[in-house]
Amino acid sequence: MTEFLLGLRLLFGAGRGNRVRFFLMAAGGSLGVCCLALVLTVPGILQAHDGRAAARQPVSSSEGAADGTLVLQRSDAYGSKSFTRVFIAQGKRGTRSAPPGLTALPAPGEVFVSPRLHALLREAPAVKGLLPGRETGIIGASGLAHPDELYAYIGTTPARIADGSRTLKGFGYDYAPNPAVEPSTLTDVRFALATLVLLPLGIFLSVCARLSAASRMRRLAALRLLGLGVRGIRRVNSAETVVAALLGAFLGLAEYWVLNQVMSRTGLSALRWYPADGALSATTVAVCLVGCPALAWFVGRRSAREAAADPLAVRRTAPPRPPSKWGGLLLVSGLGIVSGYCATGLTGRPASSVGMNALLVVGGVVLTGVGLVLTLPLLSYVLARRVGRTTRSLTLSLAMRRNEAEPGSTMRVVTGLVLLVYAASLAQGVLIQLEQVTRPDGPVQDYSLSLSGISTQQERDLGNVPGVRTHAVMMNSWVDPESPRPGEAFASSATALVATCAQLDRMVRHTRGCVDGEVMRLVDPNSSVGSDLKPGAPFRFRLTGGTAAHVDVALPAAKVVYSGYSASAVGNAVLLVPPSALPAHARPRDAELLLTSSSEPAQVRGVLDGIGSVAPIAEVELVGLNVQGLEQISVVETLLALGMVMGLLIGVAAFLVSVTDRAVERRAQVTAVTLIGARTRTLRAVQCLQVVPPLALGLVLAVVTGKLAESSYLITGGGAIRWDIDGLPLLGIAAAGVVSIAAVGSLPLVGRRIDPELIRRD
C-alpha cells in the first residue's frame, strides 16, 4: 500500500507535463472502453430484437373450437422494409390475452399500428388500403422488434379471414421466426468485429498504458537506486497505469451511455434499437472495469522490469537490448496455418470450415495479427541498424540511429495504423463471404408484380424507377376448366414473355437468334421447361381493356437460344411475344409485370423503395430473395461498417496519442540537436524518416499477411470467390493514405522555440 501511495504522489507531484500525460492516458483509455462496451453490447441489442419478435408471435393451431378466435398473419414488402399485418377475429370462445404492446385484442374495424406505420399513413395515404378499418391506437415498444418496424394488428370478423386462418392459442415463442441476424451469420459478424475492433483495441490500451515510458523508467530507476525493492518498483509503476485505466474505464462507460442515448434515437442506416436494448449489462461493466485495469497492471509490470533489473543502465541511457524474437515465432506460426489453408485452395481440394478447421482458421488469423504487432519492433530495429551503418546521409543516419536506440517508441506510433490495414483486408473477406451466402448467384435481380393490381400509368412509372435496367410482362395462357379433355387442355398451357429482343437481352446472360417483331420459342439448353411442347401447339391469352377478349398464339418453330440466370423469372417462359403482337390498349389478364435490376443489395433496396413510392399497396415478389434476407444483409453490412469505423477511430486515436506522447518525450533530444547546429528542416525530415520506413515495411507485411488470412477464410467458407484480387487496389490506396497521415503527423514534433531548460539533468 505504501508503494501504491508513493506512485500516486509521484503522479501528481512530478510536474504539469506528467499530469498532462496521465490525463492523456485516461482519455485514450476511455475511448477504448467506449468502443469495447459498444462491441459487447451489439449481441444484446440483436437478442432484444429477437426476444420481442418471439414474444409477439401468434401461437396457433389448425384444430380448435368452431367459434374460437382466429388469426391470419401476412408479411409483405413495402419498399425495402418488411410490412407485417396480423388479422384477428375474436370468437365467442378462445383466448382473450392481448399481444405485447396492446392492452386488449382489436375489435372488428379497429387497427393498431406501429409509430413508424402511423407516420407512413400520413406520408402515403394509399397504404390505408392495406389496413381495412379505423386507426384506434399505437402499438407499444414491447410489441415491436425495433422503432422503425412496419407492424399492424387489424380487428376483423371470422367470415372475412376464414380462408387460411388458424385458431389463436396465445402469443409467444421461444425463438424468433425471422431473427435480425441468422446464428451462423452472427458467428461471422462476431469474428469480424473481434478482428476489426478488439484486436486493435488491445494494442491501443497497451499503448495508452505505456505513455511517457522513457521518463517513467528513469524515475523508477532512481527509486530503485535509492533502495526500493523490485516488487515495490512494479507497484509504483502499476499505480499510475491502473489509476489511469480505471479513470478511463469510468469515463468510457459514461461516454457509451451518452452514445447509446444519441444513437438509439438517431439510429444507423439499417439498425435501430430502443435505449434499454443498449443498456450496459453487469457483464459488460465488469469486463470494462476489471479487464482494462488488469491489462494496464500487466503492461505496467512488464514495462517496469528493465528499471528494476538494471537501474544504472536506465539512468545512464545505456544502449538497449535488441527486441525479443518471440513475436516472430507467433507470426511464423500464424502464417503457417493460413498458408496451409491457402495451399488447399491451390490444389483444388479446399478445406471446409467444419470441426477443428473453424478453430484453426480463427487461431491462425489471430496469431498472425498478434505476431505482426510483436514483430514490428524487431523489424524496425534490424532495418534501422543496417541502413544506419551503410547510409552517408546525415538526415537518414540520425533517423535510423534513433530508431535503433528506441525501436519500441516508433512502433507504438505506427502499430495501430498497420493493424488497421490488416483488419481492413479481413473485413473485405467477411463481406465477400456474407454476400456469397445471402445474395443471389447472378448479377441481376427480378421483381414480379401482379399486373391487375397496378394501373397503366403505374406500369409506365415502374419501368422508369431509378435502377431498373428493363421491364417486361409475363402472361400465362388460359385453360378452359370445362374442357371435355382437361388433360389435353392443361398440357397446352404456357407462359409467354412480352418483350423486345433488347429487353430479353438485359434479363439473361446472352441470347442467340432473336428477331424483333416475331413470335419465337424460348429455349434454355440448361432447362427442361417447355421441352415436351410441339411446334404448332395453340395457346390462348385473355386480355382486358382492348377490343379483343383474347389473343391466340401458336408455338413457332423459330427459337431463341438463351442462357438464363439461376434466380430469374424468365426461365418459366416458353414463348417470346413482341409487344406489337398484342392489340392496342389491351392488357393481359393473368399476368405479372417483371422488373430487372442489379443484384447489389444497395441497388435492390433503392429499387424496392422506388416501387413503394409508385405503387405502395402492390405486392412485390423478389425472385430468389426475400425481404427478410435483404434486411439481414443490411444489418450485417451496418455492423461491419460500424466495426470498421471503430477500428479506424481506434487506429487514428492510437496514432494521435502516441505521436503526442512522442513529441513530449523527445523535446529534450530535439533541443539538444538544435543547439549544436541542426536546422529545423533537417530535424523535420529526420522525424518523418523515423516513422515512414518502419511504417512502410509494416504496411507491406500487413497487406501480404492480411490477404493470406482473408484467402484462408474465403477458402474454408466454400464460396465461389477464394482470391480477392479486386480488393488489392483499395488496400494499396489505404496504405498510401496511412503513410501520408503518419508523415504529416510527425512534422509538429519539431517546434520553432528552443527551451534550454529541457536538457538540464534530472
C-alpha positions in Angstrom: 0.0 0.0 0.0 2.9 2.3 0.7 4.3 1.8 -2.8 0.9 2.5 -4.3 0.6 5.8 -2.4 4.1 6.7 -3.5 3.2 6.1 -7.1 0.2 8.4 -6.7 2.3 11.1 -5.1 4.8 10.9 -7.9 2.0 11.0 -10.4 0.5 14.3 -9.2 3.8 15.8 -7.9 6.1 15.3 -10.9 5.1 18.4 -12.8 2.5 19.6 -15.2 3.8 17.5 -18.1 3.4 14.3 -16.2 -0.2 15.2 -15.2 -1.0 16.0 -18.8 0.3 12.6 -19.9 -1.8 11.0 -17.1 -5.0 12.5 -18.4 -4.0 11.7 -21.9 -3.7 8.0 -20.8 -7.1 8.3 -19.2 -8.7 10.0 -22.2 -7.3 7.4 -24.6 -8.4 4.6 -22.3 -11.9 6.0 -22.2 -12.2 5.9 -25.9 -11.1 2.3 -26.0 -13.5 1.3 -23.2 -16.4 3.1 -25.1 -15.6 1.0 -28.2 -15.3 -2.1 -26.2 -18.7 -1.5 -24.5 -20.3 -0.9 -27.9 -18.9 -4.2 -29.3 -20.0 -6.2 -26.2 -23.5 -4.6 -26.4 -24.2 -5.4 -30.0 -25.2 -9.1 -29.4 -27.5 -7.9 -26.6 -29.2 -5.4 -29.0 -29.8 -8.2 -31.5 -31.1 -10.5 -28.8 -33.5 -7.9 -27.6 -34.8 -7.5 -31.1 -35.4 -11.3 -31.4 -36.9 -11.6 -27.9 -39.6 -9.1 -28.6 -40.3 -10.6 -32.0 -40.6 -14.0 -30.5 -42.9 -12.8 -27.6 -45.5 -11.4 -30.0 -45.5 -14.4 -32.4 -49.1 -15.9 -32.6 -49.3 -19.4 -31.3 -52.0 -21.1 -33.5 -53.4 -24.5 -34.3 -55.4 -25.8 -37.2 -57.7 -27.6 -34.7 -59.9 -25.7 -32.2 -63.4 -24.7 -31.3 -65.6 -23.6 -34.2 -66.3 -20.3 -32.5 -62.7 -19.7 -31.3 -60.5 -16.7 -32.0 -58.9 -16.7 -35.5 -55.6 -15.2 -36.6 -54.1 -14.6 -40.0 -50.6 -13.1 -40.5 -49.4 -11.6 -43.7 -45.8 -10.3 -44.2 -45.3 -8.3 -47.4 -42.7 -5.8 -48.7 -43.2 -2.1 -48.6 -40.2 -0.8 -50.4 -37.1 -2.4 -48.8 -38.8 -3.0 -45.5 -41.0 -5.8 -44.2 -44.6 -4.9 -43.6 -46.4 -7.3 -41.2 -50.2 -7.4 -40.7 -51.9 -9.6 -38.1 -55.6 -10.0 -38.7 -57.5 -11.1 -35.5 -61.2 -12.2 -35.4 -62.5 -12.7 -31.9 -64.8 -15.6 -31.3 -67.2 -16.5 -28.5 -64.7 -18.9 -27.1 -60.9 -18.8 -27.2 -58.0 -16.8 -25.9 -58.5 -13.2 -24.8 -54.9 -12.5 -24.0 -53.5 -9.5 -25.8 -50.1 -9.5 -27.6 -47.2 -7.4 -26.2 -47.7 -3.8 -26.9 -51.6 -3.9 -26.6 -53.9 -4.0 -23.7 -56.7 -5.9 -25.5 -57.3 -7.7 -28.8 -58.6 -5.4 -31.5 -62.3 -5.5 -32.1 -63.7 -5.7 -35.7 -62.9 -2.5 -37.5 -60.1 -1.5 -35.1 -56.5 -1.1 -36.3 -53.4 -0.7 -34.1 -50.3 0.4 -35.9 -46.6 0.9 -35.0 -45.3 4.5 -34.7 -43.5 4.3 -38.0 -46.6 3.0 -39.8 -48.6 5.8 -38.1 -46.2 8.3 -39.7 -46.3 6.5 -43.0 -50.1 6.7 -43.2 -49.7 10.5 -43.2 -47.0 10.4 -45.8 -48.6 7.8 -48.2 -52.4 7.7 -47.7 -52.7 4.9 -50.3 -51.3 2.5 -47.7 -54.6 2.7 -45.9 -55.9 0.2 -48.5 -53.9 -2.5 -46.7 -55.5 -1.7 -43.4 -59.2 -2.1 -43.5 -60.7 -0.3 -40.5 -60.0 2.8 -38.5 -56.8 3.6 -36.7 -57.5 3.2 -33.0 -54.1 3.2 -31.2 -50.4 2.8 -31.3 -48.5 -0.5 -30.5 -46.2 -0.1 -27.5 -42.5 -0.6 -27.6 -42.8 -4.1 -26.0 -44.6 -5.3 -29.1 -42.1 -4.1 -31.7 -38.7 -5.5 -32.6 -37.3 -2.0 -33.3 -38.7 1.5 -33.5 -38.9 1.7 -37.3 -40.8 -1.6 -37.8 -44.0 -1.5 -40.0 -46.4 -3.6 -38.0 -50.2 -3.6 -37.5 -52.9 -5.5 -35.7 -56.3 -5.5 -37.6 -59.5 -6.5 -36.0 -62.0 -8.3 -38.3 -64.7 -10.9 -38.4 -64.3 -14.7 -38.7 -66.1 -14.7 -42.0 -63.6 -12.4 -43.7 -60.5 -14.5 -42.8 -62.0 -17.9 -42.8 -59.7 -19.0 -45.7 -56.2 -19.5 -44.5 -56.7 -18.5 -40.9 -55.9 -20.6 -37.8 -57.2 -20.8 -34.3 -55.3 -18.5 -31.9 -54.0 -20.1 -28.7 -51.9 -17.2 -27.4 -48.7 -15.3 -28.1 -45.1 -16.1 -27.6 -42.5 -18.5 -28.9 -39.1 -19.5 -27.6 -37.4 -18.3 -30.8 -37.8 -15.5 -33.3 -39.3 -16.6 -36.7 -37.1 -14.2 -38.6 -34.1 -13.3 -36.4 -32.3 -10.0 -37.1 -29.2 -12.0 -38.0 -29.0 -15.7 -38.5 -26.9 -17.6 -35.9 -24.4 -18.8 -38.5 -24.1 -15.3 -39.9 -23.8 -13.8 -36.4 -20.7 -16.0 -35.8 -19.1 -14.5 -38.8 -20.0 -11.0 -37.6 -18.6 -11.7 -34.2 -15.3 -12.9 -35.8 -15.2 -9.7 -37.9 -15.9 -7.4 -35.0 -13.3 -9.2 -32.9 -10.7 -8.7 -35.7 -11.7 -5.2 -36.6 -12.2 -3.8 -33.1 -11.0 -6.0 -30.2 -7.5 -6.8 -31.6 -6.7 -3.1 -32.3 -8.3 -2.2 -29.0 -5.9 -4.4 -27.0 -3.0 -2.7 -28.8 -4.4 0.7 -28.2 -5.0 0.2 -24.5 -1.4 -1.2 -24.2 -0.1 2.0 -26.0 -2.0 4.2 -23.6 -0.6 2.3 -20.6 3.0 2.8 -21.9 2.8 6.6 -22.5 5.8 8.6 -21.2 7.7 5.3 -20.8 11.2 6.7 -21.0 10.7 9.4 -18.3 8.9 7.0 -16.1 11.6 4.4 -16.4 14.2 7.0 -15.4 12.1 7.9 -12.4 11.6 4.3 -11.4 15.4 3.6 -11.8 16.1 6.4 -9.4 13.8 4.9 -6.8 15.5 1.5 -7.3 18.9 3.1 -6.7 17.5 4.6 -3.5 16.7 1.2 -2.1 13.2 0.4 -3.2 12.7 -3.3 -3.9 11.8 -4.9 -7.2 8.2 -5.6 -6.2 7.9 -2.0 -4.9 9.1 -0.7 -8.3 6.4 -2.7 -10.1 3.8 -1.5 -7.7 4.8 2.2 -8.0 4.6 1.9 -11.8 1.3 0.0 -11.7 -0.2 2.7 -9.5 -0.1 5.2 -12.3 -1.2 2.9 -15.1 -4.0 1.2 -13.1 -5.4 4.5 -11.8 -5.4 6.0 -15.4 -7.0 2.8 -16.8 -9.7 2.8 -14.0 -10.5 6.5 -14.6 -10.6 5.9 -18.3 -12.9 2.9 -17.8 -15.4 5.1 -15.8 -15.2 7.8 -18.4 -15.6 5.3 -21.3 -18.7 3.8 -19.7 -20.1 7.3 -19.3 -19.3 8.1 -22.9 -21.0 4.9 -24.1 -24.1 5.9 -22.1 -24.3 9.2 -23.9 -23.6 7.5 -27.2 -26.3 4.9 -26.7 -28.9 7.6 -25.9 -27.9 9.5 -29.1 -27.6 6.6 -31.5 -30.7 4.8 -30.3 -32.7 7.9 -31.2 -31.0 8.7 -34.5 -30.3 5.1 -35.5 -27.9 3.6 -38.0 -28.7 3.0 -41.7 -30.3 -0.4 -41.1 -30.2 -1.0 -37.4 -32.4 0.8 -34.8 -32.9 0.0 -31.2 -34.5 1.3 -28.0 -32.2 2.9 -25.4 -33.0 0.0 -23.0 -31.7 -2.5 -25.6 -28.3 -1.0 -25.4 -28.1 -0.6 -21.7 -24.9 -1.7 -20.0 -25.2 -5.2 -18.6 -23.4 -6.3 -15.4 -21.1 -8.5 -17.5 -20.1 -5.6 -19.8 -19.4 -3.3 -16.8 -17.4 -6.0 -15.1 -15.3 -6.6 -18.2 -14.6 -2.9 -18.7 -13.9 -2.1 -15.0 -11.8 -5.2 -14.3 -10.4 -6.2 -17.7 -8.9 -2.8 -18.7 -7.2 -2.1 -15.4 -5.9 -5.7 -15.3 -4.4 -5.2 -18.8 -2.8 -1.9 -17.6 -1.4 -3.6 -14.5 0.1 -6.4 -16.7 1.6 -3.9 -19.1 2.9 -1.8 -16.1 4.6 -4.8 -14.5 6.4 -5.7 -17.8 7.4 -2.1 -18.6 9.0 -1.7 -15.1 11.1 -4.9 -15.4 14.1 -3.1 -17.0 14.2 -0.3 -14.4 14.0 -2.9 -11.6 16.6 -5.2 -13.0 19.3 -2.7 -14.2 18.6 0.8 -12.9 22.1 2.1 -13.7 21.7 1.3 -17.4 18.4 3.2 -17.4 19.8 6.3 -15.7 22.8 6.4 -17.9 20.8 5.6 -21.1 22.8 2.6 -21.9 22.3 1.0 -25.4 19.1 -1.0 -25.2 19.0 -4.7 -25.9 17.6 -5.9 -29.2 13.8 -6.5 -29.2 12.7 -10.1 -28.4 12.4 -12.6 -31.3 9.4 -14.4 -29.7 7.0 -12.3 -31.6 8.4 -13.6 -34.9 7.6 -17.1 -33.7 3.9 -16.2 -33.3 3.9 -14.6 -36.8 5.5 -17.6 -38.4 3.0 -19.9 -36.6 0.0 -17.9 -37.8 1.3 -17.6 -41.3 1.9 -21.4 -41.4 -1.7 -22.1 -40.5 -3.2 -19.6 -43.0 -0.7 -20.5 -45.8 -1.6 -24.2 -45.3 -5.3 -23.5 -45.9 -4.4 -21.3 -48.9 -2.4 -24.3 -50.3 -5.5 -26.5 -50.1 -7.3 -24.0 -52.3 -4.4 -24.1 -54.9 -4.5 -27.9 -55.0 -8.2 -27.9 -55.9 -9.3 -29.6 -52.7 -10.2 -26.7 -50.4 -10.6 -27.4 -46.7 -14.0 -26.9 -45.2 -14.9 -24.9 -42.1 -16.1 -28.0 -40.2 -14.8 -29.2 -36.8 -11.3 -28.2 -36.0 -10.8 -26.2 -39.2 -13.0 -23.4 -37.9 -10.9 -23.0 -34.8 -7.6 -23.3 -36.6 -8.6 -20.6 -39.2 -9.6 -18.2 -36.4 -6.5 -19.1 -34.4 -4.3 -18.6 -37.5 -5.8 -15.2 -38.2 -5.4 -14.0 -34.5 -1.8 -15.4 -34.3 -0.9 -13.7 -37.5 -2.3 -10.3 -36.3 -0.6 -10.5 -32.8 2.6 -11.8 -34.3 2.6 -8.9 -36.8 2.4 -6.4 -34.0 5.0 -8.1 -31.8 7.4 -8.5 -34.7 7.4 -4.8 -35.8 9.9 -3.6 -33.2 12.4 -6.3 -34.2 12.0 -5.5 -37.9 12.3 -1.8 -37.2 15.5 -2.4 -35.2 17.1 -4.6 -38.0 16.1 -2.1 -40.7 17.5 0.9 -38.7 20.7 -0.9 -37.8 21.5 -1.9 -41.4 20.6 1.4 -43.0 22.3 3.4 -40.3 25.6 1.6 -40.9 25.6 2.0 -44.7 24.0 5.4 -45.4 26.0 8.5 -45.9 23.1 10.9 -45.5 23.2 12.8 -42.2 19.4 13.0 -42.1 18.8 9.3 -42.7 21.6 8.4 -40.3 20.1 10.4 -37.5 16.7 8.9 -38.1 17.9 5.3 -38.2 20.2 5.7 -35.1 17.3 7.0 -33.1 15.1 4.1 -34.3 17.9 1.7 -33.4 18.1 3.1 -29.9 14.3 3.1 -29.3 12.6 0.8 -31.7 9.6 0.4 -29.5 8.9 4.1 -29.4 8.5 4.4 -33.1 6.4 1.2 -33.4 4.0 2.5 -30.8 3.2 5.3 -33.3 2.7 3.1 -36.3 1.3 -0.2 -34.8 -2.3 1.0 -34.7 -2.2 2.1 -38.4 -0.5 -1.2 -39.5 -3.1 -3.2 -37.7 -5.9 -1.1 -39.3 -4.8 -2.2 -42.8 -4.5 -5.8 -41.7 -8.1 -5.7 -40.3 -9.4 -3.9 -43.4 -8.3 -6.9 -45.5 -10.1 -9.3 -43.3 -13.2 -7.2 -43.4 -13.2 -7.4 -47.2 -13.1 -11.2 -46.9 -16.0 -11.3 -44.4 -18.1 -9.1 -46.7 -17.4 -11.2 -49.7 -18.3 -14.4 -47.7 -21.6 -13.0 -46.4 -22.6 -11.7 -49.9 -22.0 -15.1 -51.4 -24.2 -16.7 -48.8 -27.1 -14.1 -48.8 -27.1 -12.7 -52.3 -28.4 -14.3 -55.5 -25.8 -16.0 -57.6 -26.5 -13.9 -60.7 -25.7 -10.2 -61.2 -29.4 -9.3 -61.8 -32.5 -9.3 -59.5 -36.1 -9.7 -60.8 -39.2 -8.2 -59.2 -42.7 -9.6 -60.0 -45.9 -7.5 -59.5 -49.4 -8.6 -60.4 -50.5 -6.6 -63.5 -54.1 -6.5 -62.2 -53.0 -4.6 -59.1 -51.4 -1.6 -60.9 -52.7 0.9 -63.4 -51.3 1.6 -66.9 -49.7 4.8 -65.7 -48.1 3.0 -62.7 -46.8 0.4 -65.1 -45.1 3.1 -67.1 -43.7 4.8 -64.0 -42.4 1.5 -62.6 -40.4 1.0 -65.8 -38.7 4.4 -65.1 -37.8 3.7 -61.4 -34.1 4.6 -60.9 -32.0 1.4 -61.0 -34.4 -0.6 -63.2 -32.5 -2.0 -66.2 -35.5 -3.2 -68.1 -39.1 -4.3 -67.7 -41.4 -6.8 -69.4 -44.7 -8.6 -68.9 -45.1 -12.3 -68.1 -48.5 -13.6 -69.2 -50.0 -17.1 -68.6 -52.2 -18.9 -71.1 -55.8 -19.6 -70.2 -57.0 -23.2 -69.6 -60.7 -23.9 -70.0 -61.7 -25.8 -66.8 -64.9 -27.2 -68.6 -62.9 -28.7 -71.5 -64.1 -32.3 -72.3 -60.4 -33.3 -72.3 -58.9 -31.4 -69.4 -55.7 -33.3 -69.7 -55.0 -32.0 -73.1 -56.1 -28.5 -72.1 -53.6 -28.5 -69.2 -50.8 -29.8 -71.5 -51.3 -26.8 -73.8 -50.7 -24.1 -71.0 -47.7 -22.0 -71.3 -46.1 -18.7 -70.1 -45.1 -16.0 -72.5 -42.7 -13.1 -72.1 -43.9 -10.0 -73.7 -40.7 -8.1 -74.6 -38.4 -7.0 -77.3 -35.1 -8.6 -78.1 -33.3 -5.8 -76.3 -35.4 -6.3 -73.2 -34.7 -10.0 -73.2 -31.0 -9.5 -73.6 -30.9 -7.3 -70.5 -32.6 -10.1 -68.4 -30.4 -13.0 -69.3 -26.7 -13.7 -69.8 -26.8 -13.8 -73.6 -29.2 -14.6 -76.5 -28.8 -16.0 -80.0 -31.2 -15.9 -82.9 -33.7 -13.3 -81.6 -35.6 -11.4 -84.3 -37.7 -8.3 -83.3 -41.4 -8.3 -84.3 -41.8 -12.1 -84.5 -43.2 -14.6 -82.0 -40.4 -17.1 -81.1 -39.8 -20.0 -78.9 -37.6 -19.6 -75.8 -35.1 -22.4 -75.3 -32.5 -22.6 -72.5 -30.2 -25.6 -73.0 -29.8 -25.9 -69.3 -33.5 -26.1 -68.5 -36.3 -28.6 -69.5 -39.1 -26.1 -69.3 -41.3 -26.5 -72.4 -39.3 -29.4 -73.8 -42.5 -31.5 -74.1 -44.4 -29.0 -76.3 -44.6 -29.5 -80.0 -44.5 -26.7 -82.7 -47.9 -25.5 -83.6 -49.5 -26.1 -80.2 -52.1 -23.3 -79.6 -52.2 -21.1 -76.6 -54.9 -18.6 -75.6 -54.1 -15.5 -73.6 -57.0 -13.5 -72.2 -57.0 -9.7 -72.5 -58.7 -6.7 -70.9 -59.0 -3.1 -71.9 -58.9 -3.6 -75.6 -61.3 -4.5 -78.4 -60.3 -8.2 -78.4 -61.1 -10.5 -75.5 -58.1 -12.8 -76.1 -55.2 -13.5 -78.5 -54.2 -16.9 -79.8 -50.6 -17.8 -80.3 -49.2 -21.0 -81.8 -45.8 -22.3 -80.7 -43.5 -21.4 -83.6 -40.6 -23.5 -84.9 -38.2 -20.4 -84.8 -36.5 -20.3 -81.5 -34.3 -18.0 -79.4 -31.5 -19.8 -77.6 -30.5 -18.0 -74.4 -28.6 -18.6 -71.2 -30.5 -17.5 -68.1 -29.6 -16.8 -64.5 -30.3 -19.3 -61.7 -32.7 -17.0 -59.9 -34.7 -15.4 -62.8 -38.4 -15.4 -63.7 -37.5 -15.7 -67.4 -36.8 -19.4 -67.0 -40.5 -20.1 -66.7 -41.4 -18.7 -70.1 -41.5 -20.8 -73.3 -42.7 -18.0 -75.7 -41.3 -14.6 -76.6 -44.1 -12.4 -77.8 -43.3 -8.9 -79.1 -45.4 -6.1 -77.7 -46.7 -5.3 -81.2 -48.5 -8.7 -81.3 -51.0 -7.6 -78.7 -54.0 -5.3 -79.7 -53.7 -1.6 -78.9 -54.6 -0.6 -75.4 -55.0 -4.3 -74.4 -53.5 -5.7 -71.2 -53.1 -9.4 -70.3 -55.5 -10.6 -67.6 -53.4 -13.3 -65.9 -50.0 -11.6 -66.0 -47.2 -10.1 -63.9 -45.0 -7.1 -64.5 -41.4 -8.1 -64.4 -38.7 -5.6 -63.5 -34.9 -6.3 -63.6 -32.1 -4.5 -61.8 -28.6 -5.2 -60.5 -28.4 -7.6 -57.6 -26.3 -5.3 -55.5 -28.0 -5.0 -52.1 -28.0 -1.2 -52.1 -29.4 -1.3 -55.7 -32.2 -3.7 -54.7 -33.1 -1.6 -51.7 -33.3 1.5 -53.9 -35.5 -0.2 -56.5 -37.8 -1.5 -53.8 -38.2 1.9 -52.3 -38.9 3.3 -55.8 -41.6 0.6 -56.3 -43.1 1.5 -53.0 -43.4 5.2 -53.9 -45.1 4.4 -57.2 -47.4 1.5 -56.1 -47.5 1.4 -52.3 -50.1 -1.3 -52.0 -48.9 -3.6 -54.7 -47.5 -6.9 -53.6 -43.9 -7.3 -54.8 -42.2 -10.7 -55.1 -38.4 -10.8 -55.2 -37.4 -13.7 -57.3 -34.9 -15.8 -55.4 -34.7 -13.4 -52.5 -37.0 -12.3 -49.6 -37.2 -9.0 -47.8 -36.2 -10.6 -44.5 -33.0 -11.8 -46.2 -32.4 -8.3 -47.6 -32.9 -6.7 -44.2 -30.4 -9.2 -42.7 -27.8 -8.1 -45.3 -28.4 -4.5 -44.4 -28.0 -5.2 -40.7 -24.8 -7.2 -41.3 -23.3 -4.5 -43.5 -24.2 -1.9 -40.9 -22.5 -3.8 -38.1 -19.4 -4.3 -40.3 -19.4 -0.7 -41.2 -19.7 0.2 -37.6 -16.8 -2.1 -36.8 -14.6 -0.6 -39.5 -15.4 2.9 -38.2 -14.5 1.9 -34.7 -11.3 0.2 -36.0 -10.4 3.4 -37.9 -11.2 5.5 -34.9 -9.0 3.3 -32.6 -6.1 3.3 -35.1 -6.2 7.0 -35.6 -6.5 7.6 -31.8 -3.5 5.3 -31.2 -1.5 7.3 -33.7 -2.5 10.7 -32.2 -1.9 9.6 -28.6 1.4 8.1 -29.5 2.6 10.9 -31.6 1.7 13.5 -28.9 3.5 11.5 -26.3 6.5 11.1 -28.6 6.6 14.9 -29.1 6.7 15.5 -25.3 9.2 12.7 -24.7 11.7 13.9 -27.4 11.7 17.6 -26.7 15.0 17.4 -24.8 16.6 15.4 -27.6 15.3 17.8 -30.3 16.5 20.7 -28.3 20.0 19.2 -27.8 20.4 18.6 -31.5 19.1 22.1 -32.4 21.6 23.7 -30.0 24.6 22.1 -31.8 23.5 23.5 -35.1 20.9 21.2 -36.8 18.5 23.1 -38.9 14.7 22.9 -38.4 14.2 21.5 -41.9 16.7 18.7 -41.2 15.1 17.8 -37.9 11.6 17.6 -39.5 13.0 15.3 -42.2 14.6 13.2 -39.5 11.3 12.9 -37.7 9.5 11.8 -40.9 12.1 9.3 -41.7 11.9 7.8 -38.3 8.2 7.0 -39.0 7.8 6.4 -42.7 10.3 3.5 -43.4 9.2 1.3 -40.5 5.6 2.1 -41.3 6.0 1.2 -45.0 7.6 -2.1 -44.0 4.8 -2.8 -41.6 2.1 -1.9 -44.2 3.7 -4.2 -46.8 3.6 -7.1 -44.2 0.0 -6.1 -43.2 -1.2 -6.3 -46.9 0.6 -9.6 -47.5 -0.5 -11.3 -44.3 -4.0 -9.8 -44.4 -4.5 -11.2 -47.9 -3.3 -14.6 -46.9 -5.6 -14.6 -43.8 -8.5 -13.4 -46.0 -7.9 -16.1 -48.6 -7.8 -18.8 -45.9 -11.1 -17.5 -44.6 -12.7 -17.5 -48.0 -11.4 -20.9 -49.0 -12.7 -22.6 -45.9 -16.0 -20.8 -46.3 -16.7 -22.8 -49.5 -17.7 -19.8 -51.7 -17.0 -19.3 -55.3 -14.6 -16.4 -54.6 -11.3 -17.5 -53.0 -8.8 -14.9 -54.1 -9.8 -11.3 -53.6 -7.7 -9.7 -56.3 -10.1 -6.8 -56.7 -9.6 -5.7 -53.1 -5.8 -5.0 -53.6 -6.1 -1.5 -55.2 -8.3 -0.4 -52.2 -5.8 -1.7 -49.7 -3.0 0.0 -51.7 -4.8 3.3 -51.6 -5.5 2.9 -47.9 -1.8 2.1 -47.2 -0.6 5.2 -49.2 -3.1 7.3 -47.2 -1.8 5.9 -43.9 1.8 6.7 -44.8 0.8 10.3 -45.8 -1.0 10.8 -42.5 1.9 9.5 -40.5 4.4 11.7 -42.3 2.3 14.8 -41.8 1.6 13.9 -38.2 5.3 13.7 -37.4 6.1 17.2 -38.5 4.8 19.1 -35.4 7.3 17.2 -33.3 9.8 20.0 -34.1 8.9 23.4 -32.9 10.3 26.9 -33.5 11.0 27.8 -29.9 14.1 26.5 -28.2 14.0 25.9 -24.4 17.4 25.0 -23.0 15.8 24.2 -19.7 14.6 20.9 -21.3 18.1 19.5 -21.4 19.1 20.0 -17.8 19.8 16.9 -15.8 17.0 15.5 -13.6 
